[in-house]
Amino acid sequence: MSDLKSRFEKAVAESKSLPEKPDNMTLLKIYALYKQASVGDVEGKRPGFTDMVGRAKYDAWNGLKGTTAEAAMQDYIDLIESLK
């Protein structure tokens, strides 16, 4: 697990210096995988319709409900690698 965790942390650092900014859907996927890997399943109420960004983030994260932290970390690593 510690090897996966260190590779995840390295990918998080690399995500901040990608050659070009990913599109919004990819950014949402990065956000959701990060939250699922570091926090777990989404909790709380879905933001109201006036908070479109918060709502999109919530929906993306909620779509990963039930995914293990390890699987989310590996998916995050794979996604960042594909964007380099």
N, CA, C and O of each residue as an XYZ file, in Angstrom:
336
protein
N       0.833     -1.207      0.000
C       0.000      0.000      0.000
C       0.870      1.261      0.000
O       0.533      2.244     -0.661
N       1.988      1.240      0.738
C       2.808      2.449      0.829
C       3.404      2.832     -0.528
O       3.578      4.015     -0.818
N       3.721      1.821     -1.368
C       4.224      2.118     -2.705
C       3.147      2.821     -3.533
O       3.424      3.798     -4.228
N       1.924      2.314     -3.450
C       0.805      2.934     -4.169
C       0.579      4.355     -3.664
O       0.358      5.269     -4.458
N       0.631      4.543     -2.356
C       0.423      5.859     -1.756
C       1.506      6.837     -2.219
O       1.206      7.990     -2.528
N       2.745      6.389     -2.269
C       3.821      7.293     -2.702
C       3.687      7.623     -4.188
O       3.946      8.755     -4.595
N       3.283      6.639     -5.006
C       3.071      6.917     -6.430
C       1.882      7.867     -6.618
O       1.893      8.709     -7.516
N       0.863      7.728     -5.773
C      -0.302      8.619     -5.817
C       0.121     10.047     -5.485
O      -0.253     10.988     -6.185
N       0.900     10.205     -4.419
C       1.352     11.534     -4.016
C       2.235     12.170     -5.094
O       2.184     13.380     -5.314
N       3.044     11.342     -5.762
C       3.874     11.841     -6.867
C       2.988     12.307     -8.020
O       3.253     13.342     -8.631
N       1.928     11.539     -8.320
C       1.000     11.913     -9.397
C       0.261     13.205     -9.051
O       0.010     14.031     -9.929
N      -0.089     13.382     -7.776
C      -0.752     14.621     -7.345
C       0.170     15.806     -7.612
O      -0.272     16.836     -8.122
N       1.442     15.665     -7.271
C       2.408     16.744     -7.517
C       2.554     16.995     -9.020
O       2.608     18.144     -9.458
N       2.618     15.924     -9.801
C       2.763     16.063    -11.255
C       1.526     16.674    -11.898
O       1.625     17.319    -12.942
N       0.368     16.479    -11.288
C      -0.875     17.019    -11.861
C      -0.863     18.549    -11.895
O      -1.586     19.167    -12.676
N      -0.039     19.147    -11.045
C       0.032     20.606    -10.983
C       0.938     21.189    -12.062
O       0.966     22.404    -12.260
N       1.684     20.323    -12.767
C       2.608     20.826    -13.790
C       2.454     20.062    -15.106
O       3.442     19.719    -15.755
N       1.219     19.804    -15.484
C       0.960     19.133    -16.763
C       1.309     20.079    -17.908
O       1.219     21.296    -17.750
N       1.711     19.530    -19.069
C       2.094     20.394    -20.200
C       0.972     21.323    -20.655
O       1.240     22.455    -21.059
N      -0.263     20.871    -20.599
C      -1.380     21.758    -20.918
C      -2.549     21.462    -19.990
O      -2.702     20.347    -19.491
N      -3.368     22.480    -19.769
C      -4.503     22.322    -18.858
C      -5.538     21.383    -19.481
O      -5.960     21.586    -20.620
N      -5.947     20.347    -18.724
C      -6.973     19.421    -19.247
C      -8.327     20.109    -19.407
O      -8.573     21.159    -18.814
N      -9.200     19.508    -20.213
C     -10.542     20.061    -20.372
C     -11.332     19.868    -19.070
O     -10.908     19.132    -18.179
N     -12.474     20.532    -18.975
C     -13.256     20.526    -17.740
C     -13.700     19.131    -17.301
O     -13.694     18.831    -16.107
N     -14.082     18.278    -18.250
C     -14.515     16.927    -17.878
C     -13.355     16.136    -17.274
O     -13.545     15.380    -16.321
N     -12.165     16.310    -17.824
C     -10.986     15.624    -17.287
C     -10.630     16.183    -15.910
O     -10.254     15.432    -15.011
N     -10.748     17.501    -15.747
C     -10.493     18.112    -14.442
C     -11.464     17.572    -13.392
O     -11.072     17.323    -12.252
N     -12.724     17.391    -13.775
C     -13.704     16.830    -12.842
C     -13.331     15.401    -12.453
O     -13.470     15.005    -11.296
N     -12.858     14.637    -13.427
C     -12.448     13.247    -13.164
C     -11.251     13.226    -12.214
O     -11.204     12.415    -11.289
N     -10.283     14.119    -12.442
C      -9.116     14.224    -11.561
C      -9.569     14.557    -10.141
O      -9.128     13.935     -9.175
N     -10.452     15.545    -10.029
C     -10.974     15.962     -8.726
C     -11.674     14.804     -8.018
O     -11.407     14.525     -6.849
N     -12.569     14.136     -8.740
C     -13.360     13.061     -8.142
C     -12.469     11.906     -7.696
O     -12.659     11.368     -6.605
N     -11.506     11.520     -8.518
C     -10.603     10.429     -8.143
C      -9.757     10.810     -6.928
O      -9.524      9.986     -6.044
N      -9.300     12.063     -6.891
C      -8.517     12.522     -5.750
C      -9.337     12.457     -4.462
O      -8.876     11.939     -3.446
N     -10.549     12.985     -4.518
C     -11.408     12.995     -3.331
C     -11.753     11.576     -2.888
O     -11.739     11.276     -1.694
N     -12.066     10.697     -3.851
C     -12.417      9.320     -3.519
C     -11.215      8.610     -2.882
O     -11.378      7.845     -1.932
N     -10.024      8.860     -3.400
C      -8.815      8.220     -2.879
C      -8.444      8.752     -1.498
O      -7.982      7.993     -0.647
N      -8.641     10.045     -1.270
C      -8.176     10.637     -0.021
C      -9.248     10.745      1.060
O      -8.919     10.745      2.246
N     -10.529     10.838      0.676
C     -11.605     11.029      1.662
C     -12.547      9.829      1.727
O     -13.018      9.459      2.802
N     -12.816      9.226      0.573
C     -13.785      8.128      0.521
C     -15.055      8.598     -0.156
O     -15.046      9.578     -0.900
N     -16.150      7.898      0.102
C     -17.424      8.240     -0.534
C     -17.878      9.648     -0.159
O     -17.633     10.127      0.949
N     -18.543     10.293     -1.110
C     -19.046     11.645     -0.898
C     -20.096     11.632      0.218
O     -20.871     10.687      0.363
N     -20.092     12.710      0.995
C     -21.081     12.863      2.063
C     -21.699     14.242      1.948
O     -21.174     15.116      1.258
N     -22.798     14.424      2.618
C     -23.447     15.728      2.622
C     -24.452     15.866      1.503
O     -24.644     14.963      0.688
N     -25.090     17.026      1.487
C     -26.130     17.289      0.498
C     -25.527     17.800     -0.803
O     -24.478     18.445     -0.815
N     -26.210     17.500     -1.883
C     -25.811     18.003     -3.204
C     -26.044     19.512     -3.226
O     -27.104     19.977     -2.806
N     -25.065     20.284     -3.711
C     -25.247     21.745     -3.778
C     -26.460     22.121     -4.633
O     -26.861     21.376     -5.528
N     -27.029     23.282     -4.341
C     -28.196     23.766     -5.075
C     -27.866     24.131     -6.514
O     -26.700     24.198     -6.902
N     -28.912     24.364     -7.298
C     -28.719     24.612     -8.737
C     -27.984     25.912     -9.034
O     -27.510     26.098    -10.155
N     -27.874     26.812     -8.072
C     -27.143     28.060     -8.310
C     -25.631     27.851     -8.212
O     -24.861     28.670     -8.714
N     -25.199     26.765     -7.571
C     -23.777     26.448     -7.444
C     -23.430     25.375     -8.471
O     -23.290     24.200     -8.131
N     -23.293     25.789     -9.728
C     -23.098     24.825    -10.812
C     -21.759     24.089    -10.715
O     -21.687     22.897    -11.016
N     -20.707     24.783    -10.300
C     -19.396     24.149    -10.181
C     -19.414     23.131     -9.036
O     -18.962     21.998     -9.201
N     -19.931     23.533     -7.890
C     -20.026     22.629     -6.746
C     -20.875     21.417     -7.061
O     -20.571     20.301     -6.639
N     -21.933     21.645     -7.802
C     -22.840     20.560     -8.189
C     -22.138     19.569     -9.126
O     -22.288     18.356     -8.974
N     -21.380     20.084    -10.086
C     -20.650     19.223    -11.021
C     -19.595     18.407    -10.281
O     -19.425     17.219    -10.554
N     -18.882     19.041     -9.340
C     -17.881     18.335     -8.545
C     -18.541     17.242     -7.708
O     -18.051     16.114     -7.647
N     -19.647     17.582     -7.069
C     -20.372     16.607     -6.246
C     -20.814     15.417     -7.088
O     -20.630     14.267     -6.690
N     -21.393     15.692     -8.244
C     -21.883     14.618     -9.116
C     -20.744     13.715     -9.601
O     -20.896     12.495     -9.653
N     -19.602     14.318     -9.956
C     -18.458     13.539    -10.420
C     -17.948     12.637     -9.297
O     -17.654     11.462     -9.520
N     -17.845     13.192     -8.096
C     -17.361     12.430     -6.948
C     -18.368     11.340     -6.587
O     -17.987     10.205     -6.302
N     -19.636     11.685     -6.599
C     -20.690     10.732     -6.258
C     -20.719      9.556     -7.244
O     -21.117      8.449     -6.881
N     -20.303      9.797     -8.472
C     -20.258      8.746     -9.477
C     -19.246      7.655     -9.153
O     -19.300      6.565     -9.723
N     -18.327      7.944     -8.244
C     -17.308      6.963     -7.855
C     -17.659      6.258     -6.542
O     -16.841      5.515     -6.000
N     -18.851      6.484     -6.040
C     -19.274      5.900     -4.762
C     -19.046      4.388     -4.768
O     -19.421      3.698     -5.716
N     -18.429      3.884     -3.706
C     -18.168      2.454     -3.591
C     -16.802      2.037     -4.114
O     -16.365      0.911     -3.873
N     -16.120      2.934     -4.832
C     -14.770      2.634     -5.331
C     -13.804      2.648     -4.149
O     -13.855      3.559     -3.322
N     -12.930      1.656     -4.060
C     -11.968      1.627     -2.955
C     -10.926      2.731     -3.141
O     -10.701      3.216     -4.250
N     -10.302      3.111     -2.038
C      -9.257      4.136     -2.091
C      -8.112      3.677     -2.992
O      -7.556      4.471     -3.750
N      -7.763      2.392     -2.905
C      -6.664      1.861     -3.706
C      -6.986      1.940     -5.202
O      -6.143      2.344     -6.003
N      -8.202      1.556     -5.569
C      -8.602      1.610     -6.980
C      -8.622      3.054     -7.480
O      -8.189      3.330     -8.599
N      -9.124      3.976     -6.652
C      -9.172      5.388     -7.034
C      -7.756      5.947     -7.196
O      -7.491      6.716     -8.120
N      -6.853      5.560     -6.299
C      -5.457      6.012     -6.410
C      -4.843      5.528     -7.721
O      -4.196      6.298     -8.431
N      -5.049      4.250     -8.036
C      -4.470      3.692     -9.261
C      -5.064      4.374    -10.500
O      -4.336      4.688    -11.441
N      -6.375      4.602    -10.503
C      -7.018      5.287    -11.626
C      -6.487      6.712    -11.773
O      -6.285      7.191    -12.889
N      -6.259      7.392    -10.636
C      -5.726      8.742    -10.647
C      -4.327      8.744    -11.266
O      -4.017      9.567    -12.128
N      -3.489      7.807    -10.810
C      -2.118      7.695    -11.333
C      -2.147      7.467    -12.828
O      -1.425      8.124    -13.577
N      -2.988      6.527    -13.270
C      -3.095      6.209    -14.702
C      -3.550      7.411    -15.518
O      -3.040      7.656    -16.611
N      -4.517      8.165    -14.981
C      -5.047      9.333    -15.689
C      -3.974     10.410    -15.837
O      -3.804     10.972    -16.918
N      -3.251     10.698    -14.758
C      -2.192     11.719    -14.814
C      -1.100     11.290    -15.790
O      -0.596     12.109    -16.558
N      -0.732      9.995    -15.762
C       0.277      9.485    -16.705
C      -0.164      9.698    -18.146
O       0.648     10.055    -18.999
N      -1.444      9.479    -18.420
C      -1.940      9.628    -19.786
C      -1.976     11.085    -20.255
O      -2.036     11.353    -21.455
N      -1.938     12.019    -19.309
C      -1.997     13.450    -19.663
C      -0.615     14.063    -19.840
O      -0.498     15.193    -20.314
N       0.420     13.345    -19.470
C       1.793     13.893    -19.566
C       2.303     13.863    -20.990
O       3.430     14.281    -21.250
